Structures are given as C-alpha cells and as structure tokens.
Amino acid sequence: MDNFAARYHIRHYTPTDMPAVLHVFKRSIYKIGSRYYNHEQIDAWAAASLDLHAWEQRLNSGVVLVATFEKTVTGFIRFEPTGKIDLIYIHPNYEHQGIASALLHKIERLAEQQRIPRLFTLASEASKDFFTAKGYRFIGEQDVEKRGIKLRNHRMEKDITELAAAGGGAIRHQLASH
Ligand SMILES: CC(C)(COP(=O)(O)OP(=O)(O)OC[C@H]1O[C@@H](n2cnc3c(N)ncnc32)[C@H](O)[C@@H]1OP(=O)(O)O)[C@@H](O)C(=O)NCCC(=O)NCCS
C-alpha cells in the first residue's frame, strides 16, 4: 500500500481498545495461526479470548502498544519488565506491511532505555520466522497445553544491550516522552 508507513500510528493501549484487540487476536489466530496449527489447536489457542477478566488484567499491566490505521487497530504487542514479549498479533488484512516490525522496534528501544539486556519470547510456529528475521536466536522448543491440547512453541532470545539489567519500572513513563 502506498505511503502506508506514514498513515499508521503506534500508541499506548487504552481500556476502550479491548474489543478491538480481542478481535485482532482471534482473526490473527484463525487466519494466520491456522497455517501452522490444526483446527483443534487453533480453537484451544483462540479460546483464551473468552476470559475477559484475565485479558483486562493482562492488558492493564506491562507495556501494551497498539498499531492503528485510520483509527482501526491493526496489531498489538505486550511487553513485561522481565524482558518477556508476551503478545504480538497482527490482523491478517494488514500482515507483511512492517507493522509487527515497527511495534517490536519500539519495544526494543524502550527495553534498551531501561537497561533490560535480553528480550525473550515463547514464539508460536506462526511467529518464529518473524523473530528469527529480527535477530532472535532459537533456544529450545516446548509444548504448552491449552484446554488439554498441546501447541508447540519456541523460546527465542535477543541480547539488546551489554548493560546489566536495572529493572523496568519506568517504561511507561519513558514511552510517554517519545
Ligand atoms: C508474526 C506476525 C506478528 C508478523 O506480523 P507482520 O506485521 O506481518 O510482520 P512484518 O510485516 O513486520 O514482517 C517483518 C519480517 O518478518 C518476517 N516474517 C513475518 N511474517 C512471516 C511469516 N509468516 N513467515 C516468514 N517470515 C515472516 C519476514 O522476514 C518479514 O519481512 P518481509 O515482509 O520483508 O518479508 C504475524 O504474522 C502474526 O500476527 N502471526 C500470528 C500471531 C502469532 O503467532 N503471534 C505470536 C504469538 S507468540
């Protein structure tokens, strides 16, 4: 899409984004995730969207950024001060346009500012090539169980600074000034 980068925007999540974020989560799993996992696994993965209380808690802690295009939420990322990239999902209508790259870049810069030396994630089959392309190294794979169904994921890490970890308490504040 022409001049796409100029028209999309990254900002902090606000509670009114929750329905849009859940919509992206489900569409991303059903359309992108289903290229890598079977029906049973996809249903088990997407079922997490039903627990609204858990989502509310998750989205209101850590750092959650949303990408928007003409006010529509096209993707989101969640990051914890431990260095964990916990969620990164892009709406299938907007994949391969650099949105996940932009979200991850923003988080990596914040982590750097916070002297968090290493980022890690438990990458799905549907995101491991993305993380590899972004310089994350494969550490190991494991099966996680969701609703009694096993899904394979991959622990991936990236060293972003040689500095010792100094915690991540003020990330929100840091982002606000950018
Ligand atoms: C992984 C995901 C977040 C990538 O989002 P995206 O916005 O399409 O990614 P980008 O456009 O920034 O991609 C950057 C690069 O990553 C790589 N990449 C992205 N998706 C890829 C894929 N499915 N297969 C292989 N490489 C991929 C490519 O090198 C790409 O560069 P290119 O577009 O020039 O080829 C998206 O596919 C997604 O939402 N997947 C399903 C949800 C998921 O599994 N989330 C992780 C849970 S742990």
Ligand as a Chemical Component Dictionary entry (heavy atoms), coordinates in Angstrom:
data_LIG
# 
_chem_comp.id                   LIG 
_chem_comp.type                 NON-POLYMER 
_chem_comp.pdbx_formal_charge   0 
_chem_comp.three_letter_code    LIG 
# 
loop_
_chem_comp_atom.comp_id 
_chem_comp_atom.atom_id 
_chem_comp_atom.alt_atom_id 
_chem_comp_atom.type_symbol 
_chem_comp_atom.charge 
_chem_comp_atom.model_Cartn_x 
_chem_comp_atom.model_Cartn_y 
_chem_comp_atom.model_Cartn_z 
_chem_comp_atom.pdbx_ordinal 
LIG C1  C1  C 0 4.267  -12.928 13.267 1  
LIG C2  C2  C 0 3.444  -11.676 12.951 2  
LIG C3  C3  C 0 3.223  -10.889 14.240 3  
LIG C4  C4  C 0 4.224  -10.841 11.917 4  
LIG O1  O1  O 0 3.473  -9.663  11.628 5  
LIG P1  P1  P 0 3.739  -8.759  10.313 6  
LIG O2  O2  O 0 3.244  -7.385  10.606 7  
LIG O3  O3  O 0 3.189  -9.441  9.128  8  
LIG O4  O4  O 0 5.318  -8.761  10.230 9  
LIG P2  P2  P 0 6.228  -7.732  9.401  10 
LIG O5  O5  O 0 5.489  -7.268  8.193  11 
LIG O6  O6  O 0 6.752  -6.702  10.320 12 
LIG O7  O7  O 0 7.379  -8.737  8.950  13 
LIG C5  C5  C 0 8.725  -8.450  9.021  14 
LIG C6  C6  C 0 9.542  -9.628  8.526  15 
LIG O8  O8  O 0 9.331  -10.770 9.335  16 
LIG C7  C7  C 0 9.337  -11.944 8.528  17 
LIG N1  N1  N 0 8.011  -12.567 8.580  18 
LIG C8  C8  C 0 6.857  -12.013 9.028  19 
LIG N2  N2  N 0 5.856  -12.929 8.969  20 
LIG C9  C9  C 0 6.405  -14.040 8.468  21 
LIG C10 C10 C 0 5.906  -15.326 8.173  22 
LIG N3  N3  N 0 4.624  -15.658 8.392  23 
LIG N4  N4  N 0 6.736  -16.253 7.671  24 
LIG C11 C11 C 0 8.038  -15.914 7.436  25 
LIG N5  N5  N 0 8.584  -14.727 7.684  26 
LIG C12 C12 C 0 7.776  -13.811 8.203  27 
LIG C13 C13 C 0 9.702  -11.507 7.150  28 
LIG O9  O9  O 0 11.104 -11.509 7.036  29 
LIG C14 C14 C 0 9.205  -10.106 7.129  30 
LIG O10 O10 O 0 9.839  -9.304  6.207  31 
LIG P3  P3  P 0 9.172  -9.157  4.723  32 
LIG O11 O11 O 0 7.725  -8.759  4.932  33 
LIG O12 O12 O 0 10.005 -8.080  4.109  34 
LIG O13 O13 O 0 9.301  -10.493 4.087  35 
LIG C15 C15 C 0 2.073  -12.064 12.324 36 
LIG O14 O14 O 0 2.312  -12.989 11.280 37 
LIG C16 C16 C 0 1.076  -12.682 13.283 38 
LIG O15 O15 O 0 0.263  -11.977 13.867 39 
LIG N6  N6  N 0 1.089  -14.030 13.431 40 
LIG C17 C17 C 0 0.056  -14.764 14.155 41 
LIG C18 C18 C 0 0.034  -14.477 15.644 42 
LIG C19 C19 C 0 1.213  -15.044 16.373 43 
LIG O16 O16 O 0 1.620  -16.185 16.175 44 
LIG N7  N7  N 0 1.733  -14.232 17.295 45 
LIG C20 C20 C 0 2.812  -14.605 18.152 46 
LIG C21 C21 C 0 2.294  -15.285 19.358 47 
LIG S1  S1  S 0 3.692  -15.871 20.262 48 
# 
loop_
_chem_comp_bond.comp_id 
_chem_comp_bond.atom_id_1 
_chem_comp_bond.atom_id_2 
_chem_comp_bond.value_order 
_chem_comp_bond.pdbx_ordinal 
LIG C1  C2  SING 1  
LIG C2  C3  SING 2  
LIG C2  C4  SING 3  
LIG C2  C15 SING 4  
LIG C4  O1  SING 5  
LIG O1  P1  SING 6  
LIG P1  O2  DOUB 7  
LIG P1  O3  SING 8  
LIG P1  O4  SING 9  
LIG O4  P2  SING 10 
LIG P2  O5  DOUB 11 
LIG P2  O6  SING 12 
LIG P2  O7  SING 13 
LIG O7  C5  SING 14 
LIG C5  C6  SING 15 
LIG C6  O8  SING 16 
LIG C6  C14 SING 17 
LIG O8  C7  SING 18 
LIG C7  N1  SING 19 
LIG C7  C13 SING 20 
LIG N1  C8  SING 21 
LIG N1  C12 SING 22 
LIG C8  N2  DOUB 23 
LIG N2  C9  SING 24 
LIG C9  C10 SING 25 
LIG C9  C12 DOUB 26 
LIG C10 N3  SING 27 
LIG C10 N4  DOUB 28 
LIG N4  C11 SING 29 
LIG C11 N5  DOUB 30 
LIG N5  C12 SING 31 
LIG C13 O9  SING 32 
LIG C13 C14 SING 33 
LIG C14 O10 SING 34 
LIG O10 P3  SING 35 
LIG P3  O11 DOUB 36 
LIG P3  O12 SING 37 
LIG P3  O13 SING 38 
LIG C15 O14 SING 39 
LIG C15 C16 SING 40 
LIG C16 O15 DOUB 41 
LIG C16 N6  SING 42 
LIG N6  C17 SING 43 
LIG C17 C18 SING 44 
LIG C18 C19 SING 45 
LIG C19 O16 DOUB 46 
LIG C19 N7  SING 47 
LIG N7  C20 SING 48 
LIG C20 C21 SING 49 
LIG C21 S1  SING 50 
# 
